[in-house]
Structures are given as structure tokens and as C-alpha cells.
Amino acid sequence: MPTVHVRYMVNDVEAALAFYTTHLGFTIISKTLPAFADVARGDLRLLLSGPASSAGRSMPDGRQPGPGGWNRIHLIVDDLAAEVHRLRAAGVHFRNDIVTGPGGSQILLDDPSGNPVELFQPRRE
């Protein structure tokens, strides 16, 4: 599988960098603080762009790129309950509790800028 690149707008690149490497197992590719950093986990390259980055510049109509929303990266985990326990103990903010459906179980957490991350444990047959 080729590398997938996703850009997240963040309020604080340094805080986002610490969050993804400390809590979610990403490794640093590069960083140009305070504007930008990129991290990787498997085949995912996550670009963390702050207000000082070129991606943070206003659009011609005046809209300002910013974090948040509902689109999200989706990370597969082996033991969702254990991951939730570990992350809650570390003070990570969750948007909801674990939800179980036909394909497995999931939960949404926020990075320091409010970007959602989905943790997903596939259903075991």
C-alpha cells in the first residue's frame, strides 16, 4: 500500500507533535517549528500545519483554514478498551464513549486543536 498523506490544521504544532508521538505511536519525519511538522504511523503520513504555515493562509474569500470538524483519521487498535483506559489516564479528551456496530467498536478523541481521531477495533469472528 502506498503512503497516504493527510493534512490537519492545528493551533499549536508543538503540542500536536507531542500528542501524536506520545499517545498514538507516530514517529517524527520532520519539523519546522512553529509552522509545521509531519509524522508517520505505518503507511499514514500526517502533516501538522499551524497558523504560520503556508496551508494556514487565508483563502481569497477571507476564510481562514482551521482545525476541527468531523472528517478524521481512522486508527486500527487491537484492544480498544485498553487504549481508551490508557489515554483517559493520560488526560486525553474523548468526544463520546465506545460505540459498537456490525463491523466493530469505535470511539472518537480530540487532538489538542480539536481534530478528531477515530480508534477502531474490528469485530472478531
C-alpha positions in Angstrom: 0.0 0.0 0.0 1.4 3.4 -0.9 1.7 6.1 1.8 -1.4 8.1 2.4 -1.0 11.8 3.2 -3.5 13.7 5.4 -3.1 17.3 6.5 -4.5 18.5 9.8 -4.7 22.2 10.6 -3.6 22.7 14.2 -3.4 25.6 16.6 -0.1 24.6 18.1 2.3 22.4 16.1 4.5 21.6 19.1 1.5 20.4 21.2 0.2 18.3 18.2 3.6 16.8 17.6 3.8 15.8 21.3 0.3 14.4 21.3 0.7 12.2 18.2 4.1 10.8 19.1 3.4 10.3 22.9 -0.1 9.0 22.8 -0.7 7.4 19.3 2.6 5.9 18.3 3.6 8.2 15.5 7.2 8.9 14.7 8.6 12.3 13.6 9.5 12.7 9.9 10.4 16.4 10.1 9.6 19.6 12.0 9.9 23.3 11.2 8.5 24.8 14.4 6.3 26.7 15.0 4.8 26.4 11.5 4.9 22.7 10.5 5.7 19.1 11.4 5.0 15.8 9.8 4.7 12.4 11.5 4.1 8.8 10.3 2.4 5.7 11.6 2.6 2.8 9.2 1.5 4.0 5.7 0.0 7.2 7.1 1.9 10.5 6.9 0.1 13.2 8.9 1.0 16.8 8.1 0.5 19.1 11.1 0.1 22.6 9.8 -0.1 25.6 12.2 -1.3 29.2 11.6 2.2 30.2 10.4 2.4 27.5 7.7 1.5 28.2 4.0 -1.5 25.9 4.5 -2.8 28.3 7.2 -3.0 31.3 4.9 -6.4 32.9 4.3 -8.4 31.9 1.2 -9.1 34.6 -1.4 -12.7 35.0 0.0 -11.2 35.6 3.5 -12.0 32.2 5.1 -9.2 31.0 7.4 -8.2 27.3 7.5 -8.7 25.8 11.0 -8.9 22.6 12.9 -11.9 20.6 13.9 -14.8 19.2 12.0 -15.8 15.5 11.7 -13.5 14.2 9.0 -10.9 12.1 10.7 -8.0 9.7 10.6 -9.0 6.1 11.5 -6.5 4.1 13.5 -7.0 0.3 14.0 -6.2 -1.0 17.5 -6.1 -4.5 18.9 -7.8 -3.7 22.3 -10.0 -0.6 22.2 -11.0 -0.8 25.9 -7.3 -0.9 27.0 -6.4 2.0 24.6 -9.3 4.1 26.0 -8.2 3.4 29.6 -4.6 4.3 28.8 -5.5 7.5 27.0 -8.0 8.7 29.6 -5.4 8.1 32.3 -3.1 10.4 30.3 -5.8 13.1 30.2 -6.8 12.8 26.5 -10.3 14.2 25.7 -12.9 11.9 24.1 -15.9 13.1 22.2 -18.0 10.0 23.1 -17.9 6.6 24.7 -17.2 3.4 22.8 -19.9 2.6 20.2 -20.3 -0.9 18.9 -21.8 -1.8 15.5 -21.8 -4.6 13.0 -18.1 -4.0 11.9 -16.6 -3.5 15.3 -16.2 -0.8 18.0 -15.1 2.8 17.8 -14.5 5.9 19.8 -13.6 9.5 18.9 -10.9 11.5 20.7 -9.7 15.1 20.0 -6.1 16.1 19.4 -5.0 19.3 21.2 -6.5 21.5 18.5 -9.9 19.7 18.4 -9.2 17.5 15.3 -10.9 14.1 15.7 -9.1 10.8 15.7 -11.1 7.6 15.5 -9.8 4.5 17.3 -11.4 1.3 15.8 -11.3 -2.3 16.9 -12.7 -4.6 14.1 -15.2 -7.2 15.1 -13.6 -10.5 15.9 -15.3 -13.5 14.3 
